[in-house]
């Protein structure tokens, strides 16, 4: 979409196409009863956490009527949650977020793998505090001159996680792109000059949706690679990083009072 197309958007006008109505028809067609998904839901773009949980006790959620994805019920310690795998990209992530929040979700946590572009970042995870909006979806929710950031109240509650050495997480800025194979040298330098620590594909759109719809969303970047510029990239650790990611999710829910 040409940038000029955003000039005449009516950001306060309600959409004709609503997630509630889509799910109503999906339930009718699929013969699914009207019931709620878990209050805490996870987006797992890589799908590694879902694959790990499916080998354990995760079961399909029978209330989720989405045409495009499967939601699994899972448990970690005393945390019960729903999780969707392979939710890659801004538009798909927000499509799922829209539908999750009208289905009973109250807190959405995204844990995506990301490319590190700031070598001074030494943690394994980045709690994404603010973003560079280099995708299209966010511009359907927020004007181009508004920032897409983590809700400051949520950020404040999550501060104790930053001092937990076992979690290895720090705050930072993410560059959200729609085109990972156009991460050129000049584009990376530009993102770095604007303060980006990592590059991923969902956060700025999710935070824009969160801001407009007043929904609680937290985005983490698991810093697993340097855009495949060296051997050994994309290694996440035990169970492809699922165990450490689940602990981070658990502690996030705990600090936000969702347990």
C-alpha positions in Angstrom: 0.0 0.0 0.0 1.3 3.4 -0.9 2.0 5.6 2.2 -0.4 8.3 0.9 -3.2 5.7 1.3 -3.0 6.1 5.0 -3.8 9.9 4.9 -7.6 9.5 4.7 -8.1 6.6 7.0 -10.9 7.1 9.5 -9.2 5.6 12.6 -12.2 6.1 14.9 -14.6 4.4 12.5 -15.6 0.8 13.4 -15.0 -2.0 10.9 -17.9 -3.5 9.1 -16.1 -6.9 9.3 -15.9 -7.9 13.0 -14.2 -10.9 14.6 -17.3 -11.6 16.7 -19.4 -12.1 13.5 -16.8 -14.2 11.8 -16.5 -16.5 14.8 -20.3 -16.7 15.1 -20.5 -18.1 11.6 -17.5 -20.4 12.1 -19.2 -21.9 15.2 -22.4 -22.4 13.2 -20.5 -24.1 10.3 -18.3 -26.2 12.5 -21.0 -27.0 15.0 -18.9 -25.6 17.9 -20.6 -24.5 21.1 -20.2 -21.0 22.3 -17.6 -21.1 25.1 -14.5 -19.3 26.1 -10.8 -19.8 25.4 -8.3 -19.6 28.4 -7.8 -16.1 29.9 -4.1 -16.3 29.1 -3.0 -17.2 25.5 0.3 -17.5 23.8 1.4 -16.8 20.3 4.3 -19.1 19.3 5.5 -18.0 15.8 8.1 -20.7 15.5 5.8 -23.5 16.8 8.6 -25.1 18.9 6.7 -24.5 22.2 3.5 -26.0 20.8 5.4 -29.1 19.5 7.0 -29.6 22.9 3.6 -29.3 24.7 1.9 -31.6 22.3 4.4 -34.3 23.2 3.2 -33.8 26.8 -0.3 -33.0 27.8 -1.6 -30.3 25.4 -5.0 -30.9 23.9 -7.0 -29.1 21.2 -9.3 -26.4 22.5 -12.9 -27.2 21.5 -14.1 -23.6 21.9 -11.7 -22.0 19.4 -13.6 -21.5 16.1 -10.9 -19.8 14.0 -10.7 -21.0 10.4 -6.9 -20.5 10.2 -5.4 -22.0 13.3 -5.5 -24.6 16.1 -5.5 -23.5 19.8 -4.2 -26.0 22.3 -4.9 -26.0 26.0 -1.7 -26.5 28.0 -0.4 -26.3 31.6 3.0 -25.3 32.9 3.4 -25.5 36.7 0.1 -24.0 37.9 -0.5 -21.9 34.8 -3.2 -23.0 32.5 -3.2 -21.3 29.1 -4.0 -21.5 25.4 -1.3 -21.5 22.7 -1.3 -21.2 18.9 1.8 -22.2 16.9 3.3 -20.8 13.7 1.6 -17.4 14.1 4.1 -15.7 11.8 3.8 -12.2 10.6 2.1 -9.0 11.6 -1.2 -9.4 9.8 -1.7 -13.1 10.9 -0.7 -12.3 14.5 -3.2 -9.5 14.8 -6.0 -11.5 13.1 -5.5 -14.1 15.8 -5.3 -11.4 18.5 -8.6 -9.9 17.4 -10.3 -13.3 17.6 -8.7 -14.4 20.8 -9.8 -11.3 22.7 -13.4 -11.7 21.7 -13.2 -15.4 22.6 -12.3 -14.9 26.3 -8.5 -14.1 26.2 -7.5 -11.3 28.7 -3.7 -11.5 28.4 -1.8 -12.3 25.2 2.0 -13.1 25.2 4.0 -13.5 22.1 7.4 -15.1 22.1 9.0 -14.9 18.7 12.5 -15.7 17.5 14.4 -12.7 16.3 17.7 -11.6 14.7 20.0 -9.6 17.0 21.3 -6.4 15.3 22.8 -4.7 18.4 25.8 -6.7 19.7 25.7 -4.9 23.0 22.6 -6.8 23.9 23.8 -9.8 26.0 20.5 -11.3 27.1 18.8 -14.3 25.5 15.4 -12.5 25.5 14.3 -9.0 24.7 11.2 -7.6 26.4 10.1 -5.4 23.5 9.4 -2.0 24.9 9.0 0.0 21.7 9.2 -0.7 17.9 10.0 0.5 14.5 6.9 0.1 12.4 8.2 -1.3 9.1 5.1 -3.5 8.3 1.6 -2.7 7.0 -0.8 -3.9 9.6 -0.1 -1.4 12.3 -1.1 1.5 10.0 -4.6 0.2 9.8 -4.8 0.8 13.6 -2.6 3.8 14.4 -1.7 6.9 12.4 1.9 6.8 11.1 3.1 9.4 13.5 2.1 7.5 16.7 4.4 5.1 18.5 3.7 1.4 18.9 4.9 0.5 22.4 4.4 -1.8 25.3 1.7 -0.5 27.7 3.7 1.4 30.4 1.7 -0.1 33.2 2.6 -3.6 32.0 6.2 -2.6 31.6 6.4 -1.3 35.1 4.9 -4.5 36.5 7.5 -6.6 34.6 10.5 -4.7 35.8 11.5 -7.4 38.4 12.0 -9.9 35.5 15.0 -7.9 34.3 17.0 -8.7 37.5 16.3 -12.4 37.3 19.5 -13.8 35.9 17.9 -17.2 35.2 15.5 -15.6 32.7 18.2 -13.6 30.9 15.8 -10.8 29.7 16.3 -7.1 29.1 14.2 -4.4 27.5 14.8 -3.2 24.1 13.6 -1.9 20.8 12.5 -4.1 17.9 12.3 -3.5 14.2 9.2 -5.2 12.9 9.3 -6.0 9.2 7.0 -7.7 6.7 9.9 -8.8 4.5 12.6 -10.8 6.3 14.5 -11.5 3.1 14.8 -7.8 2.4 16.9 -7.2 5.5 19.6 -5.6 3.5 22.8 -4.2 4.9 21.5 -0.6 4.5 18.2 -1.4 6.0 19.9 -3.0 9.1 22.2 0.0 9.5 19.1 2.3 9.3 17.3 0.3 11.9 20.3 0.3 14.2 20.7 4.1 13.8 17.1 4.4 15.0 17.8 2.4 18.1 16.7 -1.1 17.1 18.2 -4.0 19.0 16.5 -6.9 17.1 14.4 -7.6 14.1 11.2 -9.7 14.1 7.8 -9.7 12.4 4.9 -9.2 14.8 5.5 -6.8 17.7 4.6 -3.3 16.2 1.3 -4.6 14.8 0.4 -6.4 18.1 1.2 -3.3 20.2 -0.8 -1.0 17.8 -3.8 -3.3 18.1 -3.2 -3.4 21.9 -3.2 0.4 22.2 -6.3 1.0 20.1 -8.4 -1.8 21.6 -7.0 -1.5 25.2 -5.9 -5.1 25.4 -3.0 -6.5 27.4 -0.3 -7.8 25.1 3.4 -8.5 25.9 5.9 -9.3 23.2 9.2 -11.0 23.7 12.0 -11.6 21.2 14.1 -14.7 21.6 17.4 -13.6 20.2 18.4 -16.8 18.3 20.2 -15.6 15.2 22.2 -13.0 13.3 20.2 -13.4 10.1 22.0 -16.7 9.3 25.3 -14.9 8.9 27.2 -17.5 10.9 27.3 -21.2 11.4 25.3 -22.3 14.5 22.6 -19.7 14.0 19.0 -20.4 15.2 20.1 -22.7 18.1 17.7 -22.1 21.0 18.8 -24.6 23.6 17.0 -27.5 25.3 13.7 -28.4 23.6 14.4 -25.6 21.1 14.1 -23.1 23.9 10.7 -24.2 25.0 11.6 -24.7 28.6 13.1 -21.3 29.1 10.3 -19.7 27.1 7.7 -21.4 29.2 9.4 -20.2 32.4 9.5 -16.6 31.0 5.8 -16.9 30.1 5.0 -18.2 33.6 6.9 -15.4 35.4 5.2 -12.8 33.1 1.8 -14.0 34.0 2.7 -14.1 37.7 4.1 -10.6 37.7 1.0 -9.3 35.9 -1.3 -10.9 38.5 -2.8 -13.3 36.0 -2.2 -16.4 38.1 
